[in-house]
């Protein structure tokens, strides 16, 4: 079956088969195991095991809490400096937490890293009560938002992921949520790679060792309760391919991370092969659709932005706005800040998110390294940004 005259390739083939057997064995030996990996660019499903089986999301729940917080910020109902009150209910939440006290005020800019880095349960309730009035009401909004996203197998009962037998999801649904966080609110995605967070003089370190130790991984979130095992949602960019993966039910955090790393390695290779073999304009046989978007040319305004096509290359995405004028002004401001980077061209992209029209500000016309350099320069000037492939 193998060509002995080409031992190098034979070894690779055997290694690939060995990995497949290991993955199958893991799924059979661990009844809580579920996983999926998708190509973030086109939604192609690169790996799936028990992807639609009901599982407990644990602290991956906080990704939806964050999604609704980002939505409120985009709608102008919250800002980074909004101070949210801490109730007795929020202060009573068990570990992990940041030891909030009843009557405290927590700013949004502290809540975001506390949810991601510390996975703070007390902070999740503070956000829930600020946005929904009560945690129970907010959980209903979380479930309603899940339905809008086509997360049909997900039910939320709380904002934190603390044990509740009625709170369920699937690996596929959580991958969809991960993609929506990245695509709908790219200005906030950088928070998912933060390694430490300091609040009231105490520094907390991230549970997510994938971000620290795995090449190309730049987010997202971990989770654990006894009923779920160790869960993780991960996004990785490597070899010009971005994939999003979810692993649920790990027996230890280390085995979960090793499994996720193996899936990323194999899936990025597969995504590259699929891209080479698939004719342009042909969708993959199985894909996860997360949103529909159109690109249109914007008319000239007080701050002119030349209409450009976004057919290929790399872009720096700066933010999403309710009015096209806001997006044009932001894109033009970013272009001015970059100065001598003559290839930076401002563009506005219209997107439909949760039945709302938003306008994304972008700089286009980059090669990958140019886009990364531009985003780093903007970040040093206090402007949030995200490098995206077009």
N, C-alpha and C positions, 0 to 999 in steps of 0.2 A: 504493500500500500504506500510505503514511503520510499523515496528515491535515495538509496544509500550513498549515491555519488554526491549528494548535496547535504551533508550532515548538519550544516548550520540551519538550513530551513527545516529539516526534519525535527531538530530539537525544538524550534519555535512551534511547530505544529503540535508536537507532543505536549509542550508546555501549555498551549491553548486548550487542548483537550483536557489536560489535568485540571486546569482552572474551572472548566465547565463542570467536571465531575465534582469538584470541591463545592461549587456553588449549589449544585443540585443536592449534594449531601447535607449541606447546611440547612437548606429549606426543609428537608425531610426530618432532620434531627431536632430542629427547633420549631415547634408549632406556632410560635409568635412571630417568626421571621416573615418579612415582606420587603420588597425592594422594587425600585424602578429608576431608570436613568433615561433622560430624554435629551435630544439635541435642542438647545435653546434657540437656535436660529430657525429651524423649520418644524419643530415639534415631533421629529421622528423618535419613536420609542426604540431605544437601543438595548435595553434589558428590562425584563419584567418578571417578577416572581411573587405570586400572591398579591399582585398590585391592587386588586379590587376587593380584597378580604378586609373585613372590619377589624380595626385595631384601635388601641387607645393612643391618642396623639401625645399625651403628656405635655411637656413645655413647648412642643412645636405649635401648640395652641396659641402661644404668644405671638406667632407670626400674624395671625388674624387680628389680634389686639393691636399690633403695630400697624397693620394695613389700615384699620379704621382710624387710628391716630393720624397717620400720614394723610389720609383722605380729608380729615377735619382740618389739617394744616393747609392743604391745597385749596380748600373751600373758604379759608379765612376765618374759620371758627376757633382755631387755635394758632398760637405762634410758639416759637422755641422758648419765649419768656413767659408764657402763660403759667400762672401758679395754680396748681390744683390742690384742693383741700384733702387732708387725710382723715378718714372716718375711723370710728372704733372698729368697724368690720375690717377695713383695710389693714389697720395696725395689728389685728389679731391673726393675720395670715402666718402660717408656719414657714420654716426654712424650705427653700432658700428665700432670704429677704434682705433688706438693708436697714431693718430695725426702725422703721418709721413709727412715730408716735401720734396718737390722736391729737388733732389740732395743728399738726405740721402742715407746711405748704411745700409742694414738690413741683419744680418747674419742668416743663416738657423736655427741655434740653438735658435734664438729668434723668428723666424717666426713660428716654429712648435707650441710652447705653445700659441703664440698670436692667432693663428687660432683656437686652441682648447678651451683655457680658455676665451679669449676675443671675439672670433669669429670675428676677425678684417677684415673688408672688404678691407681696404687699403693694408693689408698684403696679402690677397688673390690675388690681382692684381699684386703685386710685384712678387709673386711666378709665376703667370701665364706668365708674361712678361719675366721673367728670363728663363723659360723652353720653352715657345712657341713663343717668339718674340713679340707677341701681345696677348691681352686677347681673342680676337675673334679667333685667330689661336689656342690658348690653349683650348678654349671651344670645338673646333672641335676634338682635341685630346682627350678631356674628353669623348666626345660622342663615338669616335672610341674605346676607352678603355672599355666603357660601353658595346658595342657590343661584344667585346672579352670576357667579363664576362657573356654574355648572359642576360644582362640587356636590353632586347629588347624594353621595354616601357619607356625608359629614353632618354631625349634630353637635353643637356647642352648648354646654351647660354652665360653664364658668370662663373667666378670662385668663386663667393662669395655666390650666392643664392639671390642677390637683385632682386626685382620684374622684371619679364619678362614673359609675357603670353605664350611664346613659350618654356619655360624651365619647363619640366614636368618629373615626375617619378612616381613610385608606392611603396607601402610599401614593396612588395616582392623584387623589384629590390634593394631597399636601404638596406634590410636585407642581400641580397647577397653581396653588397658592404661592409657592416660591417664585415661579415665573412671573406671576402677576405683580408681586412685590418689586421685582427687578424692572419689569417693563413699564408699570404704571407710575412708579415713584423712584426713578433712577437717582434723583438728587439726594435721596436718603440711603441709598444702597451701601455707601461707604461705612455706615455704622456697623454693618454686619461683619466687618473685618477688624473691628476694634478689639484689642487684646486686654486692655485694662481700663478701669473706670474708678474714679476717686469721688467720694461723696462724704462730706463732713469730716475730712481728714483721713478717711479710711480708704485704702486702695483694694479693689476687687479684681481678680484675674479671671479670664474667660475659661469656661468649661470646654470650649471648642478647640481642641488641639489640632484638628484638621487644618484650620487656618494658619496655625503656626508651623506645622510640620509637613504639609503635603504640597508639592509643587503645583502652582496654578490655582490653588483654592483661595478664594477671596470672600467667602461667606458660606453658610447662613446661620443655622441654629441647631442646638442639641436639646434633648429632653429625656427625662427618666421618671417613671414611677414604677413601683414593684409590679403592677399588673401589665405594664407595657414592655418592660425591658428597656434597653438603651436605644434611643432613636436619634437620627440625625438627618437634617436636610442640608445639602451641600451644593455650592455652585463652583465650577472650576473653568478657567480659561487656559488652554494649552494648545500649542500648534495651530493657532488661529481658530480653534473650535471651542465653543462654550457648551458645557453640559450641566444639567441640573439633576441631582440624584437624591433619593430618599431611601434610607435603610431603617427598618423598624424591628424591634424585638431582639436586639443584640444581647448576648448573655453578659458581656462586660463592655465597658466603654472602649477598651483597647481592641477587642475582637470586632466591635462595630466599626471602629475607625479603619481597621485593616481591611474589612470587607468593603467599605466605601472606597478606599484607595484602590483596591483591585478592580472594582467596577468602573471607576473613573478611567483607569489606565486602559482597560479593554474597550470601554465605550467610546473614548476619544479616537482610538484606532479604528473602530468600526464606523464612526461618524465620518471620518476622513475617507474611508473606502467607499461608503455610500455616496458621498458628495461627488467623488470622481466618476462613479458609475451611473449616477442619475442624471438624465438630460435636464437642461434648464427648463423650468416651467412645469416639471412633473413632480407631484407631491409624493412623499414616501408612503409606503403601503399602510403603515400605522403611524399616526401622529397625534399629538396632543395640541389642540387648538386653544389658545388662551385669549386671543383678542383679534379684532379686525381693525386695520388702520388704512387710511388713505393719505397720500401726500399730494398737496396742491401748491400751486404757485401763489405766493402772497402778493397783493397789490403794493405799490409804493406808498410810503407814509412819511411822516416828518423825519423819521430815522430810516433812510432807505435800506432795504435788504434785497439784494439781487436774487431773483428766482433761480434756483439751481435744482438739478436732478440728484436723487440719492440712490443711484442704481448700484453703486459698488464702493469699495474702500472702507475707510474707518471714519468715525465721527466722535466729537465730544458733545455729550448731551448735558445741558446745563439746568434744565428744569421744565416743569409743566405749569401752564398758566390758563386761567379762565378766558382771557382775552388775547386775540392775536397780536394786538399792539404791545402787550406786556412781553410776550415771547420775542417779538422783533427787537424791542428795546434791550432785552436781556442778552440776546444773541449778538447784537451790535456792540454792546458794552464789553462782552467777552472778547470779541474780535479786536476791539481797540486795546484791551489790556495785553493782548498777545503781540501787538506792535509789529515787529519785523517778520513775524511768521506769515508771509504773504499768501500762503496757500489756504489760510483760514477763511472760509466763506460762510456767512450766516445763512441759516435756513430755518423755516418754521414747518413743523409737521402737525397735521390735524389728526387727533385720535379720538375714538369713542371708548370711554371707560365707564362702565356701570350706567349706561344710558346718558352719560354726560359728555359733552364735547370739550376737550382740552387741547391746548396748543403747546407743543414741545419746542423749546429753543435749542438749536444745535449749531455746531460749527462742523462743516463737512469738507471733504477733499483731502483727507490725510492718508498717509500710510500709517501702519499700526504704531511704530515707534514715535512718529511725529505726534499722533493723537495722545499717546501716553505722556510725552513731554509737555504737550500743551495743557493737558489736564493737571499735571503736577504743578505747572506754573500758576494756573488759575487757583488751585487749592492753596498754594502759598499766599495768595492774595485774598483768601477768605471766601472764594466762590466755589460752591459744591459742584461737582461734575462727575460724569461717568463715561468711560470709553466704551463705545458700542461698535459692532461690526454691521455694515449696511448690506 
